[in-house]
Amino acid sequence: MLDRWTMPWMQRPLNRLLPGLIAWNIRPVQLTVAGFVIGMLALPLLAFEHYGLALLAIVLNRLGDGLDGALARRIQQTSDAGGFLDIGLDFVFYAAVVLGFALADPAGNALAATFLLFAFIGTGTSFLAFAIVAKRHELERPNFQRKAFYYLQGLTEGTETLLALVAFCLWPAHFPLLASLFAVACLITTATRLWGGYLTLRNLETRQQKRATKAAP
């Protein structure tokens, strides 16, 4: 929901870092992998309840996630391969953070973590399933030109997810409540994406059928 505003706002500070990366001949895929490795450190850090260090790993991961795309656009190396790797590693990272909280306190956090992972399955599959069909029909992305795949909007997007992860680390004792609330928001996103995607594709098919009927002799 917030990405349409936060993404343009973040481009200026990210762009200031690009000349140094270019001077060091850093490639976008290297940033993607490095950011993922750093982000995955949050899993053991959370499991041992080092919440401050885990938060640092999470923030650095998200910084790398923004920089790889900005660098790819600057040096004109955007690709489906890079976009695929980026989004795939993002989902693994999100799940790892939730698992870390479950390991930190299995008795108190496991149920809420399971609920949130269940909700993540909905947001992830609705996002990727529509992206596959959107790519086939060459649908445009008017609100998210910087995304590698067609991006269906929802209540929980990248910005909201980052804020949730930060909140988990700042108030770990309240993880069950915070995770459950965010899981509900993710389920709302899943429902709206499924319905919105269905309507979009149904209307597209209807228009195509009408054009085919008019073109028929």
N, C-alpha and C positions, 0 to 999 in steps of 0.2 A: 504493500500500500504506500509506503514511504519512498520506495526506490526511485520513483519518477522525479522526486525532489532532491534526494540525497546524492544520487549518482552524478548529476551535473555539478553539484556543489563540491564534490570530492575531486573532480577532474583537475582543478587548478593546483592544489597541493601535490597531487600525484604527478602531474606533468613537470613540476619543478625537480623531481627526482630522476626524471628520464635521461637528461644529458649525462649524468654520472654513470648510469647503467649502460648507456650506449658507448661511452668512452671505454668502459671495461669489457665491451663486447659481450654483454650478458644477453642471452636469448630468452624469449618469453617462456618457452617450455622449461628452462632451467629455473625461472622464478616460480612457475607452477609447482614443480617437484619440490623445490626447496621450501616453499611455503607450506606444502603438505607435510613434509617431514617435521618441520618446526611445530605445526599444529598438532601432529600426532603425539608430540611430547606431553600434551595436555592430558592424555589418557593416564599414564602412570603418575603424573603429578597430582591429578585429581584423586586417583585411587589412594594415594598416600596423604591426601588432604593438604597439599601445598597449593592453596587456592590462588594466592597472589602470583606465583610463578605460572600456574596454569592460565590465569587471565592474560599474562604477558604473551604466552605462546599462542593463545587464541587471537589476540590483537595483531600479532605479527603475521599469523596465517591470513587474516583478513586483509592486511596491508599487501601481502604478496598477491592475494587474489585480485586486488584492484590494480596492482602494478603490472601484472602479466598482460592483461588485456590492453591497458594503456600503452605499454611498450609495443605490443603487437601492432596496434593501430599506427603508432608513430613511425615504425620502420616498415610498415606495410607488409606484415607477415601474419595477418589474421588467417586462420584456417579452420576447417571443420574438425581436423584432427586435434588441434590445440583446444578448441572449444569443448570437444568431447572429453578430453582428458581433464580439463578444468572442472567441468560440472560433475564428472564422475568422482573425482577426488574430493570435491566439496561435500558430497553426500556421505562419503566414508568418514570424513572429518567430523561432520555434525553428529553422526551416530557414535563416533568414538568419544566425543565429549559427554554425551548422555551416558554411555557405558561407564565412563570414569566416575560419574556421580553415583551410579549404582554400586560400583565396587567400593567406593568410599564408605558407604553405609548401606549394606544390602538390606538390612531389616527395615530401615526407614525410607530408603530411596528407590528400591528395586521396582516396586509397583508403579510409582509415578514415572520412572524411567521407561518401563515397558509400555505404558500408555503413550508416552511421548514418541517412542520409536514406532509404535503402531500408527500414530498420526503422521510421522515423517514418511512412512510408506505411502500414505495417501497423497501428500503434497508432491513427493518425488515422482510417483508413477503418473499422476495426472499431468504434471509438467512435461515429462519425457514422452508420454504417449501422444499428447497433442503435438509436441515438437516434431515427431516423426511424420505425422499426417500433414502438418503445416509445411514441412519441407517439401513433401511430395507435391503439394498444391501451390508452392511458391508464394505463400501468404506473407505479407509485409509485417513489419514490427514498428508501427509508428511511434509508440511510446518508449521503446527500448531498443534504439538503434545500435547500442553498444553490446548487446547480448549476442552470443554466438548462435543461439537457438531461439526460435520463436518463444516469447516469454508471456505466458498467460498471467495476468495480474491476479492478485489475491490479497487477503487480509494479512497474511504472513509471507514476506519476501525476504531478501537478503538483509535489509536493514533491521527489520523486526527480529530476525533470527539472531543477529549479532547482539542486539540489545538484550534479548533473552539470555544468551550465553553469558554476557557480562553480569546480568542480574544474578544468575545462578552462582557465579564466583564471588560476588560481593556479599550475598546473603545465603551461603550454603545451607544454613540451618532451615531455611524456608524453601529448599529445593522441591519437596513434594508438592507444595501449594503452587509455586511458580511454574513448575513443569506441567502440572495438571492444567493450569490456566492457559499456558501456551499451547498445550496439546489440543484443547478445545478450539482455540483460534486456528490451529492448523487444520482441524477437521472442517471448520467453516470454510477455510480456503479450498480444501479438497472438494467440498460440495459445490462451491461457486465455480471452480475451475471445470469440474465435470459438466455442470449444467451449461456454463458459458461456452465451453468447447463443443459440446453437443449441438447447441443452437447455431454456433458459427459454422460448423461443418454441414449441418442439415440445410441451412440457408444457402451455403455454397453449392451443395448438390442440387438443390431446387433450381438455382439460377442456371447451373450447367444443363439440367434437363430441359429447361425452357429454351435455352439457346439451341440445344440439339433438336428440339421439336420445330423451332422456327426455321432451322437450316435444312430440315428434311424436305425432300421434293414432294 
